[in-house]
Amino acid sequence: MGGRAGLALAVGMAGMLAHGASPPSIEDFASRARIEGASISPDGRYLAVIQTLDGRGLVTVDDRQGGKGRVMHPVLGEPDRFLLTWCHWATNTRLLCGLRAITSDRGYLFPVTRLVAVDADGKNMLVLMQNNREAQGQYQDAIINWHPGKPDTVLIEADEGLSDNEMVGDVHVYGNVGTHGAPAVFELNVVTGRLSMREHAREPIRHWVTDKRGKVRLGAGYSEGTVTFWAHLDGDSSWRRMAKFEVFSRENHFTPIAISAEDPDMAYAIGSSEGRDAIWLIDLKDKDDPKLLFSHPLVDVSHPILARDTRFIGARYDNGYPMMYYADGDIDAMMRGFQKLNPGQFASIVESSLDDKLFLIRSTSDIEASKFWLFDIETYHVSKIGAAYPDRDTATFASMRPISYAARDGTRIPAYLSTPPTAAGTRPPLIVMPHGGPIARDRWDYFFLRQFLVSRGYAVLQMNFRGSSGYGDDWFFAAHQDWGGLTYDDVVDGARWAVQQGITDRERVCIVGWSFGGYLALLGAQRNPELFHCSVDIAGVSDLPMLISEGRNWIAGTDYRKRQLGTDSEKLKRDSPRLHVADFKVPLLMLHGKNDYQVPFEQSETMDAALNRAGKPHRFVVVPDADHQFSGVKDRATLLKEIETFLGEHLPAAVPDAPGH
């Protein structure tokens, strides 16, 4: 297989473009990807691609049996206010696509999703679920089984429709959310839009799992700080509770993910192996001991990757670089061959045809965003579908180099360092860029803001401080409920390490953060003006007691946030930058979108007001239409222009030359 595949792949990889010296423009960095997603029909005949045309999403379809002169034809355009987020084939000829928007009701912002079906030839387009009395709610694209057995049918989670009594009683339900996030399971005919009930809503279940035949087997719920799992197995007359544990507890438990394709009484689950997340096969009837499928001794393993029929394919883990474990030897050999002919890229399987003869593959790197490929294992031929930014010159970009540094207590902190391609011996200014979350982590991957900064001459340091996910329970709980303590100390220690190593000069360090990273950027401006000589806060948190109070707008409520942040009122105040504006002494740029439902705009608005009252100079940029991610092209362009101008004034850098120029 390796030799034949290698020849075909080598031919397909020819024709690399030479690099130029000029960094991409702000408009280039702000633009949407040329290709944002792809899907192959179960029989392998049709390929659907989410493309971008004139800044708007467009779904096109290729009939792979159409001959050499065939062209991709459009079947679905992106409507106003909505973004296309995914497309997937429900049948050999019927395509479903999910759309997302942010809306408001009675002063509250929240996301909504919609579901659209269309034939492969662009005919018979139908908006499903919407305005249906049987099923409604905030999310209308949550499909949990694509092939439950009946023709033209999928299973979907949605809130049950309001009863006549509720309608007469004028029940206050924000965004027509129905049962307030406790979904039922419906059969949905993707051609007619007809719905029929499969499983009624059941408090506190928030998510259902079915077996490959479409039988609803598992339910997972959250209420008052407790996570509960329920099961309904063959022979059971009713649902029974499998497990119950407190959120943010260190209790040893399993989180079921999917029902095994081979045995409906077995489930794939995430569970601990020596303190780190691993993939297990568990007996739902609790007769046999759990079976460990894959673990890693140093890092957590991501959720299992499953085939269309829920067979376990493998799992991802990140130990500096992303890696894949494949349970199937043939698939492992195929992906290793693909990887060898795409050096510097990380490849993963998006999906496959039902007969496993055609694989849709996504590759990415720290320098290049997504590329999509089709791998035909019968002919051993790989064809390139397209790339996110096919015409971009990346000569002024830099790789993410996995490194580690010692924190003040001696703990090694994993991190990534990206340095611009400047002349040898120079010390570029440094951007310390802690990630959001904090229950998240930085990975070796493309991120537009990092490469934008590198292309403008800045080195970038990103650290997976304690409290990050991905490194086991001990790593996470070391900084639990300590946002402004150990987590922040790890960031400060990274900046000091970079100065000590001669990566940059002491007077040329700035902290830039987004979301939770924005919170850390505010702390940096407040607490360490001798180290951070400027600060950029993007949609960050400024007031922890306010953040807890804002939890009332979410299903999990304020209780969840108290469990995450703690209840020590003095510490919460001490770790809230808004309450210490007198300490701010360095240039500060704040940006926040008014359509941000994840970190409410009020977090920055009140911070701005406090700084103004204290007479502290700063710049606060309100972006009226921006969401938390600054997804819109014009919003992202505003973000980059403001950051470039701010850094040019307070931390100027030389634009790097490309190697050889």
matplotlib code that plots the C-alpha trace (Angstrom):
import matplotlib.pyplot as plt

x = [0.0, 2.7, 4.5, 1.5, 0.0, 3.3, 3.5, 0.0, 0.4, 3.7, 2.1, -0.7, 1.7, 3.7, 3.6, 4.5, 4.6, 7.7, 7.5, 7.7, 8.8, 5.8, 3.5, -0.1, -2.4, -4.9, -7.6, -6.1, -5.8, -9.4, -10.9, -12.9, -11.4, -11.9, -13.1, -14.6, -15.8, -16.6, -18.7, -18.9, -22.2, -22.6, -22.2, -19.2, -20.9, -21.4, -19.0, -20.4, -18.1, -18.7, -17.0, -16.7, -17.7, -17.5, -17.4, -20.5, -20.8, -21.9, -22.5, -21.5, -21.8, -19.7, -21.1, -18.1, -19.6, -20.1, -16.9, -13.8, -15.6, -17.8, -18.1, -19.3, -22.7, -24.2, -27.1, -27.4, -26.4, -25.9, -28.9, -28.6, -27.5, -26.7, -23.4, -23.1, -21.3, -21.5, -23.0, -23.4, -25.2, -28.2, -28.8, -27.0, -28.8, -30.1, -27.8, -28.3, -26.6, -26.5, -26.6, -25.9, -26.9, -26.9, -30.2, -31.7, -34.9, -35.8, -32.2, -30.5, -28.2, -28.1, -27.1, -29.7, -29.2, -31.3, -31.4, -31.8, -32.1, -31.5, -31.0, -27.7, -29.0, -30.1, -33.8, -36.3, -34.7, -36.6, -36.0, -36.6, -38.0, -38.6, -42.0, -43.1, -45.5, -44.1, -40.5, -38.9, -36.1, -32.8, -30.9, -32.5, -29.6, -28.5, -28.6, -27.7, -28.2, -27.7, -28.9, -31.5, -32.9, -35.9, -35.3, -34.8, -34.8, -32.4, -32.8, -32.6, -32.6, -35.0, -37.2, -40.7, -43.3, -45.2, -48.5, -51.8, -51.9, -48.5, -49.4, -52.5, -50.6, -48.1, -45.1, -42.0, -39.5, -36.6, -36.0, -38.9, -36.7, -39.6, -38.6, -35.6, -32.9, -34.1, -34.5, -36.6, -35.6, -37.6, -37.5, -37.1, -37.9, -35.3, -37.5, -40.9, -39.8, -42.3, -41.5, -42.5, -41.6, -39.1, -38.2, -39.9, -37.8, -36.7, -35.2, -32.3, -31.1, -29.5, -28.2, -29.2, -27.1, -28.6, -27.2, -26.6, -30.2, -31.6, -32.7, -32.2, -29.8, -28.1, -28.9, -26.6, -27.8, -26.7, -28.6, -27.5, -23.9, -24.4, -23.8, -25.9, -25.9, -28.9, -29.3, -32.2, -31.0, -32.6, -34.7, -35.1, -38.6, -37.5, -34.5, -32.0, -29.3, -25.8, -23.6, -23.8, -21.0, -20.3, -19.1, -15.4, -14.9, -12.0, -14.3, -13.3, -16.1, -16.7, -18.4, -20.1, -19.7, -21.2, -22.7, -20.5, -21.3, -20.7, -22.7, -25.4, -24.9, -21.3, -20.3, -17.2, -16.4, -13.8, -12.4, -9.2, -6.1, -3.4, -5.0, -5.4, -8.3, -8.3, -10.7, -12.5, -15.1, -17.5, -20.3, -23.5, -24.9, -21.9, -21.1, -17.6, -14.8, -14.0, -11.6, -8.9, -8.7, -6.1, -4.3, -1.1, 1.2, 1.7, -1.4, -5.2, -6.7, -9.4, -12.9, -13.0, -13.3, -16.0, -17.1, -20.5, -21.7, -20.1, -17.1, -14.2, -11.5, -9.1, -8.4, -6.3, -3.8, -1.5, 2.0, 3.7, 2.5, -0.8, -0.8, -3.4, -3.9, -5.8, -7.2, -7.5, -4.1, -5.1, -6.3, -3.2, -1.0, -3.0, -2.7, 1.0, 1.6, -0.4, 1.5, 4.9, 4.0, 2.6, 5.6, 4.8, 1.1, -1.2, -3.8, -7.1, -10.1, -13.2, -15.5, -15.6, -18.1, -20.2, -18.1, -14.9, -13.4, -13.3, -11.9, -12.3, -9.1, -8.3, -4.8, -3.5, -0.3, 0.9, 1.5, -1.3, -5.0, -7.1, -6.7, -9.2, -8.4, -10.1, -8.3, -9.6, -8.1, -9.1, -7.0, -4.6, -5.2, -5.4, -7.1, -6.9, -10.3, -8.9, -7.3, -8.5, -6.1, -4.6, -3.0, -1.4, 2.3, 3.5, 7.2, 6.9, 5.1, 6.8, 6.5, 5.2, 8.1, 7.1, 9.2, 8.9, 10.1, 10.4, 7.8, 8.9, 8.1, 10.2, 7.3, 7.9, 5.2, 4.6, 4.4, 4.9, 7.3, 7.0, 9.8, 9.7, 12.3, 14.4, 18.2, 20.3, 21.2, 18.2, 15.8, 12.2, 9.6, 7.6, 3.9, 2.8, -0.5, -2.3, -5.2, -8.9, -11.0, -9.4, -10.5, -8.9, -5.4, -3.2, -2.4, 0.0, -2.3, -3.0, -4.3, -4.7, -3.8, -0.5, 0.7, -0.5, 1.7, 4.6, 4.3, 4.6, 7.8, 6.8, 7.8, 4.8, 4.8, 1.8, 1.7, -0.6, -0.6, -1.8, -5.6, -5.5, -7.1, -5.2, -2.6, -4.5, -6.4, -3.4, -2.6, -6.1, -6.9, -3.6, -5.2, -8.9, -10.7, -7.5, -7.8, -5.7, -3.2, -1.2, -2.5, -1.4, 1.9, 2.6, 2.1, 4.4, 7.1, 6.9, 7.5, 10.4, 11.9, 11.8, 13.7, 16.2, 16.8, 17.5, 14.6, 13.6, 14.6, 13.0, 11.5, 9.9, 7.2, 3.4, 0.6, -2.3, -5.2, -8.7, -11.6, -10.0, -6.7, -8.1, -8.7, -5.0, -4.0, -5.9, -4.2, -0.8, -1.5, -2.6, 0.0, 3.2, 3.9, 7.7, 7.3, 4.4, 4.9, 1.5, -1.6, -4.4, -7.6, -10.0, -13.4, -12.0, -13.5, -12.8, -15.0, -15.3, -18.3, -20.1, -19.2, -20.7, -23.9, -24.2, -24.4, -28.2, -28.7, -27.4, -29.0, -26.1, -26.8, -24.6, -24.0, -21.8, -19.7, -19.3, -18.0, -15.6, -14.4, -14.9, -16.8, -14.1, -15.5, -12.3, -10.2, -12.7, -12.5, -8.7, -8.5, -10.9, -9.0, -12.0, -11.8, -8.1, -8.0, -5.7, -2.9, -3.0, 0.1, 0.8, -0.9, -4.0, -6.2, -9.6, -11.8, -15.3, -18.2, -21.7, -23.0, -20.9, -23.1, -20.1, -18.4, -21.0, -20.2, -20.8, -17.5, -15.6, -18.1, -17.8, -14.0, -13.9, -16.1, -13.9, -10.7, -12.3, -13.3, -9.8, -8.4, -6.4, -5.6, -6.6, -8.4, -11.7, -13.0, -16.6, -17.4, -21.2, -21.8, -18.9, -19.5, -17.0, -14.8, -15.0, -16.3, -17.3, -14.8, -15.1, -15.1, -11.9, -10.3, -11.1, -9.5, -6.3, -6.1, -6.5, -3.9, -1.4, -1.8, -1.5, 1.6, 3.2, 2.9, 3.8, 5.9, 7.2, 8.8, 10.7, 8.7, 10.5, 12.1, 11.4, 14.4, 16.5, 15.2]
y = [0.0, 2.5, 2.4, 2.7, 5.4, 7.3, 7.6, 8.9, 11.3, 12.6, 13.6, 15.4, 17.5, 19.0, 22.7, 24.5, 28.3, 30.4, 32.7, 36.5, 38.9, 41.0, 40.0, 39.5, 42.5, 43.1, 42.4, 39.0, 38.0, 39.2, 37.4, 34.2, 31.0, 30.1, 26.7, 26.2, 22.6, 19.5, 16.4, 13.2, 11.4, 7.9, 6.3, 8.6, 10.1, 13.7, 16.1, 19.1, 22.1, 25.2, 27.9, 31.7, 34.0, 37.8, 37.3, 35.1, 31.4, 29.2, 25.5, 23.9, 20.2, 18.1, 15.1, 12.9, 10.8, 13.8, 13.3, 15.5, 18.6, 18.8, 21.9, 22.4, 24.0, 26.1, 24.6, 26.9, 30.5, 32.0, 34.1, 37.4, 37.3, 33.6, 31.8, 28.4, 26.3, 22.7, 20.5, 16.7, 14.2, 12.6, 10.3, 9.7, 12.7, 14.8, 17.4, 19.0, 22.2, 24.0, 27.8, 29.9, 33.5, 35.6, 37.2, 38.9, 38.8, 41.1, 42.4, 39.0, 37.8, 34.2, 32.0, 30.2, 27.5, 26.5, 23.4, 23.5, 20.5, 20.6, 18.0, 17.4, 19.2, 22.2, 21.5, 21.0, 23.3, 23.2, 24.9, 22.2, 22.5, 26.2, 27.5, 23.9, 23.5, 20.0, 21.0, 24.3, 26.0, 27.7, 24.9, 23.3, 21.5, 19.0, 15.7, 12.7, 9.9, 10.1, 6.6, 5.4, 2.8, 4.5, 5.9, 9.7, 10.0, 11.4, 11.7, 15.2, 16.8, 19.7, 21.3, 20.1, 22.6, 24.6, 23.1, 24.9, 25.7, 27.2, 29.2, 30.5, 31.2, 33.4, 31.6, 33.7, 31.7, 33.6, 32.9, 30.4, 27.9, 25.7, 23.3, 25.5, 23.3, 19.9, 18.4, 15.6, 13.2, 13.4, 11.5, 14.0, 13.2, 15.2, 15.3, 16.3, 17.9, 15.7, 15.2, 12.3, 11.9, 9.3, 10.2, 12.9, 15.4, 14.2, 16.5, 16.9, 15.3, 17.8, 15.4, 12.0, 9.2, 6.5, 3.2, 2.6, 1.3, 4.5, 3.4, 6.1, 4.5, 7.1, 10.5, 13.0, 15.9, 18.7, 20.2, 22.1, 21.2, 17.5, 15.6, 12.5, 9.7, 7.6, 4.4, 2.5, -0.9, -4.0, -5.7, -2.5, -1.3, 2.2, 4.6, 3.9, 6.1, 4.9, 7.5, 10.7, 13.1, 16.6, 19.0, 20.0, 17.0, 14.6, 11.6, 8.8, 8.5, 7.7, 10.0, 7.9, 9.3, 6.8, 3.3, 0.6, -0.6, -4.2, -4.4, -1.9, -2.7, -1.3, 2.3, 4.3, 6.6, 9.1, 8.1, 8.5, 6.4, 7.4, 10.9, 11.6, 11.3, 8.1, 6.1, 3.2, 0.7, 0.3, -2.2, -0.3, -3.3, -3.2, -6.9, -6.6, -4.4, -1.3, -2.0, 0.5, 1.3, 4.0, 6.3, 8.4, 8.7, 12.4, 14.1, 13.7, 11.9, 13.7, 12.2, 9.1, 9.4, 7.2, 5.8, 6.4, 3.2, 4.3, 1.9, 3.2, 4.6, 6.3, 9.3, 12.5, 13.6, 16.6, 16.3, 19.4, 18.4, 16.8, 13.0, 10.4, 6.9, 4.6, 1.3, 0.0, -0.9, -0.3, 3.2, 3.9, 2.8, 5.0, 8.1, 7.6, 7.4, 10.6, 12.3, 11.4, 13.2, 16.2, 17.1, 19.7, 19.0, 17.3, 15.2, 13.8, 12.0, 14.1, 11.2, 8.4, 6.8, 4.1, 1.3, 2.9, 3.2, 7.0, 9.1, 12.9, 14.2, 17.6, 18.7, 21.8, 23.2, 26.0, 28.1, 27.1, 26.8, 23.9, 21.9, 19.3, 16.1, 13.0, 9.6, 6.8, 3.6, 1.4, 3.5, 4.9, 8.3, 11.5, 14.6, 18.0, 19.6, 23.0, 25.2, 27.8, 30.4, 29.0, 32.2, 33.4, 34.1, 32.6, 33.6, 36.0, 33.5, 31.4, 27.9, 27.2, 25.6, 23.5, 24.6, 24.6, 26.9, 26.6, 28.4, 29.9, 26.7, 24.6, 23.2, 22.9, 24.9, 23.6, 26.4, 27.4, 30.1, 31.7, 34.0, 36.1, 35.4, 38.3, 38.6, 36.5, 38.1, 40.5, 40.5, 41.2, 42.6, 39.8, 39.3, 37.1, 35.6, 33.4, 31.4, 31.7, 29.3, 28.9, 25.3, 25.1, 24.9, 26.1, 23.6, 23.4, 24.8, 27.8, 30.9, 34.1, 36.5, 34.8, 34.7, 38.3, 39.4, 37.3, 38.8, 42.2, 41.4, 40.2, 37.0, 35.3, 33.2, 31.0, 28.9, 26.2, 27.4, 25.4, 25.3, 24.5, 21.3, 18.5, 17.7, 15.7, 16.3, 17.4, 20.1, 21.4, 21.3, 23.0, 26.3, 25.5, 28.5, 30.5, 32.6, 35.5, 33.4, 30.4, 30.7, 34.3, 33.5, 30.9, 33.6, 36.1, 33.5, 32.7, 36.4, 36.6, 33.5, 34.9, 38.0, 35.9, 33.7, 36.8, 36.2, 39.8, 42.9, 43.7, 46.9, 45.2, 42.9, 43.3, 41.0, 40.3, 38.1, 37.1, 36.2, 34.6, 35.7, 39.2, 38.9, 38.0, 40.9, 43.3, 41.7, 42.2, 45.9, 46.2, 44.2, 44.1, 47.4, 46.7, 43.6, 44.3, 47.6, 47.5, 45.4, 44.4, 43.0, 41.4, 40.6, 39.9, 39.6, 42.4, 41.7, 38.1, 38.8, 40.3, 37.2, 34.9, 37.0, 36.9, 33.1, 33.6, 33.9, 30.4, 27.0, 26.0, 29.2, 31.0, 27.9, 26.5, 29.6, 29.7, 26.2, 27.2, 30.5, 29.9, 31.8, 33.7, 37.2, 38.9, 36.9, 37.5, 41.2, 41.0, 39.2, 41.6, 44.3, 46.6, 47.1, 48.1, 50.7, 53.0, 50.5, 50.8, 52.5, 51.1, 51.7, 49.7, 48.8, 47.2, 45.8, 44.2, 43.4, 44.3, 41.0, 39.0, 36.6, 34.6, 37.4, 40.1, 43.5, 45.0, 43.5, 45.9, 48.7, 48.9, 48.5, 51.5, 53.6, 52.7, 53.7, 57.0, 57.8, 57.1, 59.3, 56.4, 56.9, 54.0, 53.2, 51.3, 50.2, 49.2, 47.0, 47.2, 43.9, 41.7, 38.5, 36.9, 35.5, 38.7, 36.3, 39.0, 40.1, 43.8, 43.2, 41.2, 43.8, 46.4, 44.2, 43.9, 47.5, 48.6, 46.2, 47.1, 50.8, 50.4, 48.2, 50.4, 53.3, 51.5, 48.5, 49.1, 46.2, 45.8, 43.9, 40.7, 39.8, 36.5, 34.1, 34.7, 38.2]
z = [0.0, 1.0, -2.4, -4.6, -2.4, -2.3, -6.0, -6.4, -3.5, -4.7, -8.0, -6.3, -4.1, -7.0, -7.8, -4.5, -4.9, -4.1, -1.1, -1.3, 1.4, 2.2, 5.1, 4.3, 4.7, 7.5, 5.0, 4.3, 8.0, 8.6, 5.6, 5.9, 4.8, 1.1, 2.3, 5.7, 5.6, 3.5, 3.5, 1.4, 0.8, 2.2, -1.2, -2.1, -5.1, -3.9, -2.3, -0.5, 0.3, 2.3, 0.4, 0.8, -2.0, -1.6, 2.2, 2.4, 2.9, 0.0, -0.2, -3.5, -4.6, -6.9, -8.6, -8.7, -11.5, -13.7, -15.8, -16.3, -17.4, -14.3, -12.1, -8.6, -8.5, -5.7, -3.7, -0.6, 0.2, 3.6, 4.7, 6.4, 10.1, 10.0, 9.5, 7.9, 10.5, 9.1, 6.3, 6.3, 4.1, 5.7, 2.7, -0.6, -2.1, 0.8, 2.5, 5.9, 6.9, 10.3, 10.6, 13.6, 14.7, 17.8, 18.8, 21.8, 23.8, 26.7, 26.9, 26.8, 24.1, 23.2, 20.2, 18.0, 15.4, 12.4, 10.1, 6.3, 4.0, 0.2, -2.5, -4.2, -7.3, -5.3, -5.4, -2.6, -0.1, 3.2, 6.6, 9.2, 12.7, 12.6, 13.7, 14.6, 17.5, 18.3, 18.7, 19.1, 21.1, 20.9, 19.2, 16.2, 14.6, 17.3, 15.4, 17.5, 15.0, 11.3, 10.3, 12.8, 10.4, 8.8, 5.3, 5.1, 8.8, 11.5, 15.2, 16.7, 20.1, 20.6, 23.2, 23.3, 22.1, 24.6, 25.7, 25.1, 28.9, 28.8, 25.7, 27.4, 30.6, 28.7, 30.1, 30.0, 28.0, 26.6, 22.9, 22.8, 24.5, 25.4, 28.2, 29.2, 27.7, 28.7, 25.2, 23.9, 21.0, 17.8, 14.5, 11.7, 8.1, 6.2, 3.0, 4.4, 7.7, 9.6, 13.3, 15.6, 19.3, 20.2, 23.8, 26.0, 27.9, 31.3, 33.9, 34.5, 31.2, 28.8, 26.2, 24.8, 23.3, 21.0, 19.7, 16.0, 15.6, 16.9, 20.3, 23.0, 25.5, 27.6, 29.1, 30.8, 33.0, 35.3, 38.2, 41.3, 40.9, 40.2, 37.0, 36.5, 33.9, 33.1, 31.1, 29.5, 28.3, 26.8, 29.5, 31.6, 32.1, 32.9, 33.1, 35.8, 37.2, 36.3, 38.1, 40.0, 41.0, 41.9, 39.2, 39.7, 42.0, 41.9, 42.2, 39.9, 37.3, 33.6, 31.1, 28.4, 24.9, 22.5, 22.4, 21.0, 17.5, 18.5, 21.7, 22.7, 26.4, 26.1, 25.7, 24.9, 27.8, 29.0, 32.4, 34.4, 33.9, 36.4, 36.7, 33.0, 30.6, 28.7, 26.4, 28.0, 27.0, 29.9, 30.6, 31.1, 33.0, 35.3, 35.0, 33.5, 34.5, 32.3, 29.5, 28.8, 25.0, 24.9, 27.3, 27.3, 30.3, 30.1, 28.7, 28.4, 25.4, 23.5, 22.9, 20.7, 16.9, 15.6, 12.2, 10.7, 12.4, 15.8, 15.5, 17.5, 15.0, 17.3, 19.5, 19.5, 22.1, 22.2, 23.7, 22.2, 18.8, 17.9, 17.5, 16.6, 17.8, 15.4, 16.6, 13.0, 11.5, 7.9, 8.7, 10.8, 7.8, 5.4, 7.6, 8.2, 4.5, 4.0, 6.8, 5.3, 2.1, 3.9, 6.2, 8.8, 8.6, 11.1, 9.3, 10.6, 9.2, 8.9, 7.7, 5.2, 2.8, 4.2, 2.7, 4.0, 0.6, 0.4, 3.2, 3.6, 5.3, 6.9, 7.3, 9.1, 10.6, 12.8, 9.7, 7.3, 8.0, 6.9, 3.7, 2.6, 0.7, -0.7, -0.3, -2.5, -0.9, -3.9, -6.4, -3.8, -5.2, -3.2, -4.7, -3.1, -2.6, -1.6, 1.1, 3.5, 2.1, -1.1, -2.3, 1.0, 1.2, 4.6, 4.3, 7.3, 9.5, 12.2, 13.6, 17.1, 18.9, 21.9, 24.9, 28.7, 31.4, 35.2, 37.3, 40.7, 42.5, 40.0, 38.0, 34.3, 32.4, 28.8, 26.3, 22.6, 21.3, 17.9, 16.8, 13.6, 10.8, 11.8, 11.3, 13.7, 16.9, 17.2, 20.1, 18.8, 21.2, 22.9, 23.1, 26.0, 24.9, 27.5, 26.2, 27.1, 29.1, 31.5, 31.1, 27.7, 26.3, 23.4, 20.7, 17.9, 15.2, 13.0, 14.8, 12.8, 15.6, 16.5, 12.9, 12.4, 15.3, 14.1, 10.6, 12.1, 13.8, 17.3, 19.1, 20.8, 23.9, 24.7, 27.9, 29.2, 32.8, 35.6, 35.4, 31.7, 30.4, 28.7, 31.4, 33.9, 37.1, 39.2, 36.6, 36.5, 40.2, 41.2, 40.1, 40.5, 42.0, 41.8, 38.7, 39.9, 41.8, 40.6, 37.0, 36.8, 38.4, 35.7, 33.1, 34.8, 35.2, 31.5, 30.6, 33.1, 31.7, 28.1, 29.3, 31.2, 28.1, 26.0, 23.7, 24.2, 26.2, 29.6, 28.3, 25.3, 26.7, 26.2, 27.3, 24.9, 25.8, 24.7, 27.0, 30.1, 28.5, 28.4, 32.1, 32.6, 30.4, 32.7, 35.7, 34.0, 33.4, 37.1, 38.9, 37.0, 35.1, 35.6, 33.4, 31.0, 29.3, 27.6, 27.6, 25.1, 26.5, 24.0, 25.4, 28.8, 32.3, 34.7, 37.7, 39.2, 41.5, 38.5, 36.4, 39.0, 39.1, 35.3, 35.6, 36.3, 32.6, 31.9, 32.6, 34.9, 37.0, 39.4, 41.4, 38.7, 38.5, 42.3, 42.1, 39.4, 40.9, 44.6, 47.2, 49.1, 48.6, 49.6, 47.1, 44.3, 44.9, 45.2, 41.8, 40.0, 38.0, 37.9, 41.6, 41.5, 38.7, 40.8, 40.2, 36.4, 35.0, 31.5, 28.1, 27.8, 24.8, 25.4, 22.6, 23.1, 20.8, 21.8, 20.4, 22.9, 24.9, 26.3, 28.2, 28.5, 27.2, 30.6, 31.8, 29.6, 29.8, 33.6, 33.4, 31.1, 33.4, 36.4, 34.5, 33.4, 37.0, 38.1, 35.4, 33.9, 30.2, 28.0, 24.7, 24.7, 21.3, 21.1, 18.1, 17.7, 15.7, 17.0, 18.8, 21.2, 18.4, 16.3, 13.5, 11.1, 8.5, 9.2, 13.0, 12.7, 10.5, 13.2, 15.8, 13.9, 12.9, 16.5, 17.8, 15.0, 15.7, 19.5, 19.4, 16.8, 19.2, 22.4, 21.3, 17.8, 15.9, 12.7, 10.1, 9.4, 6.1, 4.5, 4.4, 1.3, 0.7]

ax = plt.figure().add_subplot(projection="3d")
ax.plot(x, y, z, "-o")
ax.set_aspect("equal")
plt.show()
